[in-house]
Amino acid sequence: MTDAPTTLVDLLRLQAATRGDRAALTFLRDGDASAVTWTFAELDRRARAIATALQARVPAGERVMLLHPQGLEYVAALFGCMYAGVLAVPLQPPGRHRARQALPKLEAIAADGGLTLACTIGDMVDEMTEVVAHSPGLADVPWLATDAVDDGQADAWQPPDADGATLAYLQYTSGSTSTPKGVMVSHANLLYNLATFDEAYGHDDDSVMVSWLPTFHDLGLVYGVFMPVYKGFRGVLLDPVDFLRRPLRWVEAIHRFRGTHSPSPNFAFDLVAAKATPDDVARLDLSCWKVALNGAEPIRYETEAHFVEVFGPCGVTWRTISHAYGMSEATAVIAKEPVGTDPIWLDVDGAALEAHEVVPVAADAPGARRVAGCGETCMDTTVVVADPDTLASCPAHRVGELWVGGPTRAEGYWNQPDATREGFLATTSDTGVGPFLRTGDLGFVWQGQVYVTGRLKDLIIIRGENHYPQDVEWSVQNAHPAIRPSCVAAFSIDHHGTEALGVVAEVYPERLGAPGEVDDVFAAVREAAAEHGLQARRIVFIAPRSIFKTSSGKIMRRKTAAALADGSLDVVAAWEAQAEAEGASVDAAGLPERLAALPDADRHDALVHHILSRAAAMLGFDDPSVLDADAPLRELGFDSVQAVDLAEQLGHDLGKELGATVLFEFPSAGELASHLLDVAPVPAATAPAAVAAPDGALDDLDADALAALLEAELGDL
């Protein structure tokens, strides 16, 4: 094959022919030692075999849903779809415990995409069949176990009729369950995007990609998987759940395989730095790491500074870190910083920025806000800043909507011509230039650097997970009769240096009851937020008809958030969580001895009180009595990462290894205490007061418990 590849099929075929024996992809099946590696020839052969099976079942151009777990079989199935000329719809498989939450979105995607076949691995066919058994849109879709396809079928493969304009797959974006959109990504989009990444990050034959990102989302797929295939070097993949179980696996894999390039969202840099001990740092050599791509906003200076401080002794420097900006509608990447340069930051006047004006100031100026540069565009990609209302281009000192032009812009939304026309075919009203992709992101371009400052759609991004404010607001307004319908604003706030949820709601003052009863309304709001896996860290009730709305009655979230920040709201009552360090005091010294000395009748209550004290401290409450011992922890506002941390702390307090799964099998403090006292009696009074949790104490964490953290686009990676 001598012609330049025009599709990913051509690309993998070329690599199989020219470097077939070279390692293509390695998957760390348990996140550590157990690794499986396929060469380029083996990946090509698996893709051809699966394609032959698909061609016998599905006509060319039909849609096929992929619900594989992370691993090489998923990659083979995706390439198999492209080899067969069918259109893959890669999605995260829901476990049994999350089926109720995940099914509406899967059904909406099935209806939108017109799916004719679903694929997974053999071990999951029965589970997936059970999950969709009562779904009117999915119950009758046939299943194929791709790992059961015999390699011998590869020789019967017939190449598809495809070129650069052919769609490679549908990338469904995060969104409300009723309105997911399938981004149509062509082979030409992918090859252009890969060339863009390559120009920025200087890959060569000796490069090694290490990625834990979900491969059913854009950055994890395009950069983490396709880039090694594009350049012919090795890619090392970890399951995201294995990373979340034990974040150090990420940097350990870089050390072990001499990784040179590795992408991640901001929260993961925070997480791995927080978990690393001096002993961990001492045994790691990360001097091989050339590009640590921080590819999700909001990018935080404090996070990166801590990361460099912790891993500096291992060879990590500021020049290791590179910022990028992208989204699935632009295939993956829009702007990026080149390899070997310090990340760029701009200090601006915070008040001016809220008014959409860019006013650079000194870093120590009062009200200064540090904004991350996300790099420059290259090749034929362009970014313009436009007024989202007038659609006219903005001057350099104005914040507007970021619009993207060039071959990186995907083909539009599947089966949604109106949304495609509005989102992918914009032209500036003053110059008539276009077509542009309207990103929905607010930002500006300063001295060639793209800066992202917010979102038109008011998307809430916490711990890398996307949440639509409308969904949260609906739950809150129905949480208690004191809250006025259609008068709730939910948005991200900065709470003691971390992204958190803030809620402002109009109330009927007469329905709040006595002063002490308002706590019940605050609790109802917290529970409503917890339905979405969120903690409301600041809740403010305001007078009727005082929330900001447009003339058409839409909530003005950013204006409401600004008024909350400057204290100009007409406040009736307010509640704010304390920082964890300021929360409930927890006395863990000698806990096993103290429990063992108690009568059996009192031991359960004492352990419940201790669990609630730990929970209160993590949630920012100064009094654990406000928490219900019989309420599931998630209803109290715990997310999955905090559940992991609570398990660690309780295990440390009790002097035993405590698997994090118990927090999901026994979800309330009362049930957890009963379980611990029944199946794992408290050590006798002679036992040590506390021991450190072993390195792998979280390895038994149920993947379902963390899936909510991964199902979105991790901040539009």
C-alpha positions as semicolon CSV with decimal commas, in nm:
position;residue;x (nm);y (nm);z (nm)
1;M;0,000;0,000;0,000
2;T;0,180;0,313;-0,122
3;D;-0,091;0,582;-0,127
4;A;-0,136;0,802;0,181
5;P;-0,415;0,666;0,403
6;T;-0,751;0,838;0,362
7;T;-0,930;0,634;0,631
8;L;-0,835;0,472;0,959
9;V;-0,888;0,139;0,784
10;D;-0,611;0,230;0,538
11;L;-0,399;0,353;0,828
12;L;-0,414;0,034;1,035
13;R;-0,370;-0,181;0,725
14;L;-0,056;0,017;0,643
15;Q;0,086;-0,025;0,994
16;A;0,009;-0,398;0,989
17;A;0,192;-0,431;0,658
18;T;0,498;-0,223;0,750
19;R;0,542;-0,285;1,124
20;G;0,313;-0,576;1,194
21;D;0,529;-0,735;1,464
22;R;0,562;-0,414;1,665
23;A;0,358;-0,370;1,984
24;A;0,056;-0,154;1,911
25;L;-0,154;-0,149;2,227
26;T;-0,102;-0,285;2,578
27;F;-0,392;-0,307;2,823
28;L;-0,323;-0,335;3,195
29;R;-0,611;-0,559;3,291
30;D;-0,589;-0,496;3,663
31;G;-0,415;-0,161;3,639
32;D;-0,081;-0,305;3,749
33;A;0,109;-0,619;3,654
34;S;-0,135;-0,815;3,437
35;A;-0,083;-0,686;3,084
36;V;-0,199;-0,805;2,743
37;T;-0,034;-0,669;2,427
38;W;-0,144;-0,685;2,065
39;T;0,080;-0,609;1,771
40;F;-0,039;-0,404;1,477
41;A;-0,084;-0,727;1,280
42;E;-0,292;-0,883;1,558
43;L;-0,514;-0,576;1,590
44;D;-0,565;-0,572;1,214
45;R;-0,653;-0,941;1,209
46;R;-0,904;-0,908;1,494
47;A;-1,063;-0,609;1,319
48;R;-1,095;-0,803;0,992
49;A;-1,249;-1,103;1,169
50;I;-1,507;-0,891;1,353
51;A;-1,578;-0,698;1,033
52;T;-1,654;-1,024;0,851
53;A;-1,900;-1,122;1,127
54;L;-2,062;-0,779;1,108
55;Q;-2,087;-0,782;0,728
56;A;-2,281;-1,108;0,754
57;R;-2,532;-0,950;0,993
58;V;-2,562;-0,578;0,918
59;P;-2,584;-0,387;0,589
60;A;-2,319;-0,122;0,524
61;G;-2,399;0,215;0,679
62;E;-2,619;0,077;0,957
63;R;-2,558;0,177;1,319
64;V;-2,404;-0,065;1,569
65;M;-2,388;0,007;1,942
66;L;-2,068;-0,091;2,124
67;L;-2,110;-0,156;2,497
68;H;-1,771;-0,307;2,577
69;P;-1,572;-0,267;2,895
70;Q;-1,237;-0,093;2,860
71;G;-0,983;-0,309;2,683
72;L;-0,839;-0,422;2,354
73;E;-1,152;-0,610;2,251
74;Y;-1,337;-0,279;2,246
75;V;-1,069;-0,125;2,024
76;A;-1,089;-0,425;1,789
77;A;-1,468;-0,397;1,774
78;L;-1,450;-0,027;1,690
79;F;-1,199;-0,090;1,413
80;G;-1,411;-0,388;1,310
81;C;-1,706;-0,157;1,252
82;M;-1,492;0,072;1,037
83;Y;-1,352;-0,228;0,848
84;A;-1,711;-0,347;0,788
85;G;-1,839;-0,011;0,670
86;V;-2,097;0,010;0,950
87;L;-2,132;0,307;1,184
88;A;-2,019;0,243;1,541
89;V;-2,187;0,408;1,839
90;P;-1,940;0,361;2,127
91;L;-2,095;0,394;2,473
92;Q;-2,016;0,312;2,832
93;P;-2,190;-0,010;2,939
94;P;-2,416;0,042;3,242
95;G;-2,395;-0,208;3,524
96;R;-2,700;-0,358;3,687
97;H;-2,689;-0,106;3,972
98;R;-2,701;0,191;3,732
99;A;-2,942;0,054;3,477
100;R;-3,231;0,273;3,592
101;Q;-3,027;0,592;3,553
102;A;-2,853;0,489;3,230
103;L;-3,142;0,334;3,037
104;P;-3,325;0,657;2,939
105;K;-3,010;0,789;2,771
106;L;-2,940;0,457;2,599
107;E;-3,300;0,444;2,476
108;A;-3,280;0,799;2,344
109;I;-2,956;0,715;2,161
110;A;-3,110;0,399;2,019
111;A;-3,408;0,598;1,892
112;D;-3,187;0,871;1,748
113;G;-2,933;0,638;1,589
114;G;-3,170;0,369;1,466
115;L;-2,953;0,088;1,603
116;T;-2,967;-0,253;1,435
117;L;-2,714;-0,445;1,643
118;A;-2,545;-0,425;1,984
119;C;-2,198;-0,562;2,058
120;T;-2,014;-0,645;2,377
121;I;-1,797;-0,929;2,510
122;G;-1,933;-1,273;2,587
123;D;-1,913;-1,235;2,965
124;M;-2,144;-0,934;2,947
125;V;-2,408;-1,046;2,697
126;D;-2,637;-1,194;2,964
127;E;-2,591;-0,890;3,189
128;M;-2,664;-0,644;2,909
129;T;-2,963;-0,848;2,794
130;E;-3,099;-0,833;3,148
131;V;-3,038;-0,458;3,171
132;V;-3,238;-0,384;2,852
133;A;-3,492;-0,665;2,887
134;H;-3,785;-0,430;2,952
135;S;-3,671;-0,144;2,734
136;P;-3,906;-0,088;2,437
137;G;-3,623;0,061;2,232
138;L;-3,353;-0,195;2,312
139;A;-3,512;-0,526;2,413
140;D;-3,539;-0,650;2,054
141;V;-3,192;-0,540;1,938
142;P;-2,980;-0,853;1,869
143;W;-2,640;-0,894;2,038
144;L;-2,299;-1,004;1,911
145;A;-2,016;-1,112;2,141
146;T;-1,718;-0,983;1,946
147;D;-1,461;-1,172;2,150
148;A;-1,627;-1,498;2,042
149;V;-1,561;-1,424;1,674
150;D;-1,301;-1,666;1,536
151;D;-0,985;-1,509;1,396
152;G;-1,019;-1,740;1,098
153;Q;-1,297;-1,521;0,963
154;A;-1,040;-1,248;0,892
155;D;-0,948;-1,406;0,558
156;A;-1,306;-1,365;0,431
157;W;-1,311;-0,990;0,495
158;Q;-1,424;-0,760;0,214
159;P;-1,286;-0,403;0,225
160;P;-1,557;-0,137;0,263
161;D;-1,630;0,133;0,009
162;A;-1,497;0,421;0,216
163;D;-1,296;0,740;0,180
164;G;-1,217;1,046;0,389
165;A;-1,575;1,174;0,375
166;T;-1,712;0,847;0,514
167;L;-1,828;0,863;0,875
168;A;-1,606;0,667;1,112
169;Y;-1,840;0,662;1,414
170;L;-2,102;0,861;1,606
171;Q;-1,964;1,027;1,920
172;Y;-2,258;1,093;2,152
173;T;-2,204;1,397;2,368
174;S;-2,295;1,434;2,732
175;G;-2,632;1,594;2,783
176;S;-2,980;1,553;2,919
177;T;-3,105;1,198;2,892
178;S;-3,378;1,299;2,649
179;T;-3,158;1,493;2,410
180;P;-2,823;1,324;2,344
181;K;-2,663;1,426;2,016
182;G;-2,453;1,200;1,796
183;V;-2,157;1,391;1,652
184;M;-2,077;1,263;1,303
185;V;-1,700;1,211;1,293
186;S;-1,550;1,137;0,952
187;H;-1,223;0,967;0,867
188;A;-1,097;1,299;0,729
189;N;-1,180;1,468;1,062
190;L;-0,980;1,206;1,247
191;L;-0,672;1,210;1,023
192;Y;-0,660;1,590;1,033
193;N;-0,699;1,593;1,411
194;L;-0,424;1,336;1,454
195;A;-0,194;1,540;1,232
196;T;-0,271;1,842;1,451
197;F;-0,183;1,654;1,770
198;D;0,134;1,527;1,606
199;E;0,248;1,872;1,497
200;A;0,206;2,002;1,852
201;Y;0,351;1,719;2,056
202;G;0,638;1,583;1,849
203;H;0,573;1,208;1,854
204;D;0,825;0,966;1,705
205;D;0,888;0,591;1,683
206;D;1,009;0,583;2,043
207;S;0,706;0,761;2,188
208;V;0,488;0,573;2,435
209;M;0,130;0,681;2,507
210;V;-0,010;0,606;2,854
211;S;-0,381;0,675;2,900
212;W;-0,642;0,588;3,161
213;L;-0,910;0,801;2,993
214;P;-1,236;0,634;2,886
215;T;-1,200;0,519;2,526
216;F;-1,566;0,585;2,452
217;H;-1,502;0,960;2,476
218;D;-1,316;1,186;2,236
219;L;-0,976;1,257;2,393
220;G;-0,929;0,907;2,530
221;L;-1,018;0,759;2,192
222;V;-0,863;0,999;1,942
223;Y;-0,543;1,079;2,130
224;G;-0,512;0,782;2,364
225;V;-0,587;0,506;2,108
226;F;-0,573;0,640;1,753
227;M;-0,251;0,842;1,794
228;P;-0,036;0,532;1,859
229;V;-0,191;0,370;1,552
230;Y;-0,138;0,689;1,349
231;K;0,234;0,709;1,428
232;G;0,306;0,342;1,480
233;F;0,427;0,356;1,840
234;R;0,306;0,181;2,154
235;G;-0,001;0,279;2,351
236;V;-0,055;0,163;2,709
237;L;-0,415;0,171;2,833
238;L;-0,555;0,146;3,184
239;D;-0,916;0,102;3,285
240;P;-1,043;0,434;3,430
241;V;-1,195;0,248;3,723
242;D;-0,857;0,095;3,805
243;F;-0,710;0,445;3,802
244;L;-0,981;0,575;4,035
245;R;-0,938;0,281;4,267
246;R;-0,572;0,365;4,298
247;P;-0,462;0,684;4,118
248;L;-0,090;0,609;4,150
249;R;-0,134;0,341;3,884
250;W;-0,129;0,620;3,626
251;V;0,219;0,747;3,710
252;E;0,344;0,398;3,787
253;A;0,253;0,294;3,433
254;I;0,444;0,594;3,297
255;H;0,744;0,488;3,505
256;R;0,719;0,121;3,405
257;F;0,666;0,168;3,031
258;R;0,870;0,490;3,000
259;G;0,567;0,683;2,890
260;T;0,633;1,003;2,697
261;H;0,280;1,135;2,638
262;S;-0,023;1,108;2,867
263;P;-0,348;1,308;2,876
264;S;-0,576;1,373;3,170
265;P;-0,834;1,619;3,304
266;N;-0,741;1,864;3,579
267;F;-0,904;1,670;3,863
268;A;-0,678;1,368;3,805
269;F;-0,362;1,575;3,852
270;D;-0,515;1,683;4,183
271;L;-0,608;1,328;4,280
272;V;-0,277;1,157;4,207
273;A;-0,075;1,432;4,380
274;A;-0,294;1,403;4,689
275;K;-0,247;1,024;4,708
276;A;0,130;1,013;4,653
277;T;0,349;0,957;4,958
278;P;0,721;1,041;4,984
279;D;0,795;0,669;4,948
280;D;0,592;0,659;4,625
281;V;0,780;0,955;4,485
282;A;1,117;0,806;4,580
283;R;1,063;0,495;4,367
284;L;0,932;0,671;4,055
285;D;1,131;0,800;3,759
286;L;0,910;1,024;3,544
287;S;1,189;1,200;3,356
288;C;1,067;1,022;3,041
289;W;0,737;1,216;3,050
290;K;0,743;1,486;2,780
291;V;0,377;1,586;2,760
292;A;0,130;1,574;3,048
293;L;-0,171;1,704;2,859
294;N;-0,418;1,880;3,089
295;G;-0,718;1,873;2,859
296;A;-1,027;1,978;3,053
297;E;-1,141;2,307;3,192
298;P;-1,139;2,451;3,444
299;I;-0,761;2,417;3,453
300;R;-0,630;2,535;3,790
301;Y;-0,289;2,685;3,859
302;E;-0,293;2,556;4,217
303;T;-0,351;2,199;4,095
304;E;-0,058;2,207;3,857
305;A;0,172;2,381;4,103
306;H;0,103;2,109;4,360
307;F;0,152;1,837;4,098
308;V;0,491;1,977;3,998
309;E;0,590;2,017;4,363
310;V;0,499;1,657;4,450
311;F;0,649;1,489;4,144
312;G;0,935;1,731;4,083
313;P;1,183;1,490;4,247
314;C;1,074;1,229;3,988
315;G;1,162;1,452;3,693
316;V;0,834;1,637;3,637
317;T;0,871;2,009;3,562
318;W;0,639;2,287;3,456
319;R;0,747;2,215;3,099
320;T;0,607;1,864;3,130
321;I;0,256;2,010;3,148
322;S;0,075;2,122;2,835
323;H;-0,274;2,272;2,815
324;A;-0,523;2,191;2,543
325;Y;-0,879;2,277;2,448
326;G;-1,118;2,064;2,252
327;M;-1,455;1,893;2,230
328;S;-1,619;1,605;2,049
329;E;-1,790;1,840;1,801
330;A;-1,438;1,938;1,691
331;T;-1,333;1,569;1,677
332;A;-1,105;1,615;1,979
333;V;-0,859;1,906;1,979
334;I;-0,894;2,273;1,886
335;A;-0,595;2,443;2,048
336;K;-0,283;2,314;2,221
337;E;0,046;2,425;2,363
338;P;0,363;2,293;2,199
339;V;0,591;2,044;2,367
340;G;0,873;2,175;2,587
341;T;0,722;2,510;2,686
342;D;0,585;2,632;3,017
343;P;0,206;2,648;3,035
344;I;0,075;3,002;2,989
345;W;-0,139;3,187;3,246
346;L;-0,294;3,532;3,226
347;D;-0,390;3,737;3,531
348;V;-0,695;3,953;3,465
349;D;-0,926;4,176;3,663
350;G;-1,197;3,947;3,800
351;A;-1,475;4,208;3,808
352;A;-1,402;4,312;3,451
353;L;-1,405;3,950;3,341
354;E;-1,752;3,905;3,489
355;A;-1,854;4,194;3,262
356;H;-1,691;4,013;2,967
357;E;-1,396;4,252;2,951
358;V;-1,034;4,134;2,944
359;V;-0,816;4,361;3,158
360;P;-0,469;4,216;3,233
361;V;-0,339;4,298;3,583
362;A;-0,052;4,203;3,810
363;A;-0,085;3,865;3,979
364;D;-0,108;4,027;4,323
365;A;-0,359;4,295;4,220
366;P;-0,682;4,303;4,427
367;G;-0,948;4,089;4,261
368;A;-0,704;3,932;4,013
369;R;-0,811;3,608;3,854
370;R;-0,568;3,367;3,690
371;V;-0,693;3,213;3,366
372;A;-0,524;2,922;3,189
373;G;-0,410;2,960;2,833
374;C;-0,524;2,661;2,630
375;G;-0,271;2,700;2,352
376;E;-0,282;2,814;1,992
377;T;-0,445;2,665;1,687
378;C;-0,230;2,518;1,413
379;M;-0,260;2,393;1,056
380;D;-0,595;2,505;0,913
381;T;-0,790;2,535;1,239
382;T;-0,919;2,882;1,322
383;V;-1,086;3,027;1,628
384;V;-1,288;3,348;1,630
385;V;-1,469;3,511;1,920
386;A;-1,827;3,616;1,847
387;D;-2,101;3,789;2,040
388;P;-2,348;3,505;2,111
389;D;-2,646;3,740;2,069
390;T;-2,551;3,960;1,772
391;L;-2,318;3,698;1,614
392;A;-2,073;3,978;1,533
393;S;-1,701;3,920;1,587
394;C;-1,561;4,058;1,914
395;P;-1,250;4,273;1,964
396;A;-0,955;4,119;2,147
397;H;-1,048;4,267;2,485
398;R;-1,400;4,120;2,484
399;V;-1,519;3,780;2,602
400;G;-1,755;3,608;2,361
401;E;-1,845;3,266;2,229
402;L;-1,558;3,065;2,081
403;W;-1,626;2,961;1,721
404;V;-1,411;2,704;1,541
405;G;-1,343;2,665;1,171
406;G;-1,140;2,422;0,965
407;P;-1,122;2,047;0,899
408;T;-1,132;1,962;1,269
409;R;-1,499;2,065;1,273
410;A;-1,708;1,748;1,262
411;E;-1,987;1,690;1,010
412;G;-2,276;1,779;1,239
413;Y;-2,529;1,592;1,455
414;W;-2,675;1,267;1,333
415;N;-3,036;1,296;1,220
416;Q;-3,069;1,651;1,362
417;P;-3,051;1,899;1,072
418;D;-3,175;2,197;1,272
419;A;-2,920;2,146;1,549
420;T;-2,650;2,094;1,285
421;R;-2,742;2,414;1,106
422;E;-2,741;2,612;1,430
423;G;-2,429;2,458;1,580
424;F;-2,201;2,379;1,286
425;L;-2,282;2,632;1,015
426;A;-2,253;2,970;1,189
427;T;-2,129;3,281;1,009
428;T;-2,028;3,611;1,165
429;S;-2,293;3,879;1,108
430;D;-2,044;4,159;1,049
431;T;-1,811;3,986;0,804
432;G;-2,011;3,690;0,674
433;V;-1,715;3,458;0,738
434;G;-1,786;3,093;0,806
435;P;-1,893;2,822;0,846
436;F;-1,796;2,787;1,211
437;L;-1,873;2,545;1,491
438;R;-2,040;2,726;1,779
439;T;-1,875;2,568;2,083
440;G;-2,108;2,707;2,347
441;D;-1,795;2,805;2,540
442;L;-1,719;3,159;2,649
443;G;-1,365;3,284;2,612
444;F;-1,124;3,513;2,436
445;V;-0,807;3,504;2,228
446;W;-0,514;3,705;2,365
447;Q;-0,177;3,721;2,190
448;G;-0,264;3,407;1,998
449;Q;-0,365;3,206;2,305
450;V;-0,716;3,068;2,345
451;Y;-0,865;3,121;2,693
452;V;-1,186;2,957;2,813
453;T;-1,381;3,143;3,083
454;G;-1,720;2,972;3,105
455;R;-2,009;2,817;2,920
456;L;-2,310;2,962;2,747
457;K;-2,506;2,651;2,836
458;D;-2,417;2,697;3,203
459;L;-2,294;2,339;3,222
460;I;-2,187;2,247;3,575
461;I;-1,854;2,060;3,581
462;I;-1,756;1,913;3,917
463;R;-1,481;1,651;3,958
464;G;-1,470;1,632;3,580
465;E;-1,834;1,526;3,549
466;N;-2,085;1,728;3,348
467;H;-2,425;1,817;3,495
468;Y;-2,698;2,016;3,324
469;P;-2,830;2,284;3,562
470;Q;-3,185;2,240;3,434
471;D;-3,189;1,883;3,566
472;V;-3,065;1,990;3,910
473;E;-3,306;2,286;3,922
474;W;-3,603;2,062;3,842
475;S;-3,517;1,831;4,131
476;V;-3,465;2,122;4,370
477;Q;-3,790;2,301;4,287
478;N;-3,981;1,979;4,358
479;A;-3,792;1,905;4,679
480;H;-4,011;2,111;4,914
481;P;-4,335;2,314;4,888
482;A;-4,158;2,622;5,022
483;I;-3,959;2,653;4,699
484;R;-4,118;2,854;4,419
485;P;-4,147;2,664;4,088
486;S;-3,929;2,780;3,798
487;C;-3,734;3,010;4,030
488;V;-3,419;2,808;4,100
489;A;-3,066;2,867;3,971
490;A;-2,792;2,602;3,997
491;F;-2,433;2,675;3,903
492;S;-2,070;2,604;3,988
493;I;-1,905;2,799;4,268
494;D;-1,556;2,807;4,411
495;H;-1,583;2,660;4,760
496;H;-1,260;2,672;4,957
497;G;-1,055;2,628;4,640
498;T;-1,260;2,352;4,475
499;E;-1,544;2,345;4,224
500;A;-1,877;2,289;4,400
501;L;-2,251;2,332;4,351
502;G;-2,429;2,649;4,452
503;V;-2,809;2,682;4,457
504;V;-3,019;2,998;4,474
505;A;-3,396;2,955;4,505
506;E;-3,692;3,182;4,557
507;V;-3,910;3,067;4,846
508;Y;-4,249;3,135;4,994
509;P;-4,136;3,280;5,330
510;E;-4,458;3,182;5,500
511;R;-4,395;2,815;5,412
512;L;-4,053;2,802;5,573
513;G;-4,215;2,762;5,914
514;A;-4,039;2,838;6,240
515;P;-3,672;2,941;6,228
516;G;-3,554;2,590;6,312
517;E;-3,769;2,434;6,040
518;V;-3,578;2,601;5,758
519;D;-3,309;2,339;5,816
520;D;-3,554;2,082;5,678
521;V;-3,581;2,282;5,356
522;F;-3,203;2,305;5,326
523;A;-3,183;1,928;5,383
524;A;-3,442;1,871;5,109
525;V;-3,233;2,075;4,865
526;R;-2,920;1,882;4,956
527;E;-3,101;1,553;4,898
528;A;-3,230;1,677;4,561
529;A;-2,877;1,767;4,453
530;A;-2,751;1,429;4,574
531;E;-2,989;1,260;4,327
532;H;-2,748;1,387;4,063
533;G;-2,436;1,279;4,253
534;L;-2,370;1,637;4,366
535;Q;-2,321;1,812;4,698
536;A;-2,484;2,149;4,738
537;R;-2,214;2,340;4,926
538;R;-2,396;2,673;4,937
539;I;-2,774;2,719;4,939
540;V;-2,940;3,060;4,946
541;F;-3,314;3,126;4,969
542;I;-3,426;3,463;4,834
543;A;-3,746;3,665;4,830
544;P;-4,018;3,597;4,572
545;R;-3,972;3,761;4,229
546;S;-3,609;3,853;4,298
547;I;-3,416;3,596;4,094
548;F;-3,271;3,719;3,765
549;K;-3,459;3,614;3,451
550;T;-3,458;3,713;3,087
551;S;-3,758;3,886;2,932
552;S;-3,874;3,545;2,814
553;G;-3,856;3,402;3,166
554;K;-3,531;3,207;3,146
555;I;-3,312;3,189;3,455
556;M;-2,999;3,407;3,427
557;R;-2,760;3,179;3,610
558;R;-2,438;3,374;3,560
559;K;-2,598;3,698;3,674
560;T;-2,747;3,522;3,976
561;A;-2,408;3,371;4,058
562;A;-2,244;3,714;4,030
563;A;-2,506;3,864;4,263
564;L;-2,446;3,582;4,510
565;A;-2,075;3,656;4,501
566;D;-2,113;4,032;4,555
567;G;-2,382;4,001;4,822
568;S;-2,657;4,184;4,635
569;L;-2,927;3,914;4,654
570;D;-3,238;3,967;4,868
571;V;-3,158;3,681;5,107
572;V;-3,423;3,520;5,326
573;A;-3,207;3,236;5,460
574;A;-2,868;3,088;5,373
575;W;-2,663;2,779;5,447
576;E;-2,303;2,699;5,356
577;A;-2,095;2,389;5,418
578;Q;-1,773;2,440;5,602
579;A;-1,441;2,332;5,459
580;E;-1,363;1,973;5,551
581;A;-1,087;2,083;5,784
582;E;-1,338;2,300;5,969
583;G;-1,610;2,037;5,987
584;A;-1,704;1,807;6,271
585;S;-1,422;1,710;6,503
586;V;-1,349;1,336;6,482
587;D;-1,185;1,154;6,773
588;A;-1,045;0,835;6,622
589;A;-0,769;0,765;6,875
590;G;-0,809;0,423;7,031
591;L;-1,143;0,361;6,858
592;P;-1,116;-0,022;6,858
593;E;-1,036;-0,026;7,230
594;R;-1,317;0,214;7,315
595;L;-1,571;0,014;7,115
596;A;-1,454;-0,316;7,260
597;A;-1,498;-0,182;7,613
598;L;-1,864;-0,091;7,555
599;P;-2,160;-0,317;7,627
600;D;-2,296;-0,486;7,315
601;A;-2,610;-0,274;7,329
602;D;-2,412;0,050;7,305
603;R;-2,143;-0,054;7,059
604;H;-2,362;-0,015;6,750
605;D;-2,472;0,338;6,840
606;A;-2,114;0,440;6,912
607;L;-1,991;0,311;6,576
608;V;-2,281;0,483;6,395
609;H;-2,188;0,809;6,566
610;H;-1,827;0,770;6,456
611;I;-1,926;0,697;6,093
612;L;-2,154;1,002;6,089
613;S;-1,880;1,216;6,243
614;R;-1,645;1,118;5,963
615;A;-1,918;1,182;5,706
616;A;-2,004;1,520;5,859
617;A;-1,641;1,628;5,848
618;M;-1,616;1,538;5,478
619;L;-1,942;1,718;5,398
620;G;-1,848;2,030;5,593
621;F;-2,101;1,997;5,876
622;D;-1,993;2,096;6,225
623;D;-2,260;1,877;6,388
624;P;-2,301;1,510;6,285
625;S;-2,649;1,503;6,437
626;V;-2,785;1,678;6,127
627;L;-2,718;1,356;5,932
628;D;-2,966;1,070;5,931
629;A;-2,816;0,736;6,032
630;D;-3,073;0,555;5,816
631;A;-3,024;0,764;5,501
632;P;-2,800;0,633;5,220
633;L;-2,472;0,819;5,208
634;R;-2,537;0,931;4,850
635;E;-2,855;1,103;4,971
636;L;-2,641;1,288;5,223
637;G;-2,438;1,425;4,932
638;F;-2,150;1,180;4,893
639;D;-2,002;1,123;4,552
640;S;-1,808;0,811;4,456
641;V;-1,462;0,952;4,517
642;Q;-1,562;1,066;4,865
643;A;-1,706;0,720;4,933
644;V;-1,362;0,581;4,859
645;D;-1,202;0,830;5,096
646;L;-1,453;0,754;5,372
647;A;-1,378;0,382;5,340
648;E;-1,007;0,455;5,373
649;Q;-1,060;0,670;5,682
650;L;-1,289;0,421;5,855
651;G;-1,052;0,135;5,780
652;H;-0,767;0,337;5,928
653;D;-0,974;0,423;6,236
654;L;-1,074;0,061;6,298
655;G;-0,729;-0,082;6,233
656;K;-0,843;-0,313;5,952
657;E;-0,866;-0,329;5,576
658;L;-1,211;-0,205;5,478
659;G;-1,315;-0,253;5,118
660;A;-1,498;0,043;4,964
661;T;-1,774;-0,179;4,828
662;V;-1,934;-0,198;5,173
663;L;-2,039;0,164;5,132
664;F;-2,258;0,062;4,841
665;E;-2,371;-0,275;4,971
666;F;-2,455;-0,121;5,310
667;P;-2,535;0,238;5,212
668;S;-2,639;0,397;5,544
669;A;-2,435;0,450;5,860
670;G;-2,670;0,224;6,052
671;E;-2,648;-0,062;5,802
672;L;-2,272;-0,022;5,773
673;A;-2,223;-0,033;6,149
674;S;-2,439;-0,345;6,179
675;H;-2,246;-0,514;5,901
676;L;-1,907;-0,429;6,050
677;L;-2,002;-0,548;6,398
678;D;-2,163;-0,868;6,267
679;V;-1,918;-0,997;6,006
680;A;-1,602;-0,823;6,123
681;P;-1,606;-0,779;6,501
682;V;-1,412;-0,489;6,641
683;P;-1,063;-0,598;6,753
684;A;-1,007;-0,664;7,120
685;A;-0,878;-0,386;7,339
686;T;-0,522;-0,509;7,285
687;A;-0,540;-0,438;6,910
688;P;-0,351;-0,138;6,771
689;A;-0,552;0,182;6,773
690;A;-0,508;0,241;6,401
691;V;-0,303;0,120;6,110
692;A;-0,245;0,269;5,769
693;A;-0,466;0,130;5,496
694;P;-0,263;-0,106;5,275
695;D;-0,161;0,015;4,931
696;G;-0,426;-0,186;4,751
697;A;-0,705;-0,149;5,004
698;L;-0,938;0,001;4,746
699;D;-0,885;-0,256;4,474
700;D;-1,216;-0,429;4,537
701;L;-1,417;-0,117;4,459
702;D;-1,720;-0,201;4,248
703;A;-1,685;-0,046;3,903
704;D;-2,051;0,058;3,920
705;A;-1,973;0,273;4,221
706;L;-1,743;0,495;4,014
707;A;-1,911;0,480;3,675
708;A;-2,103;0,803;3,732
709;L;-1,771;0,986;3,747
710;L;-1,679;0,860;3,401
711;E;-2,001;0,856;3,200
712;A;-1,978;1,218;3,092
713;E;-1,701;1,375;2,887
714;L;-1,486;1,457;3,188
715;G;-1,526;1,821;3,115
716;D;-1,548;1,800;2,735
717;L;-1,205;1,645;2,698
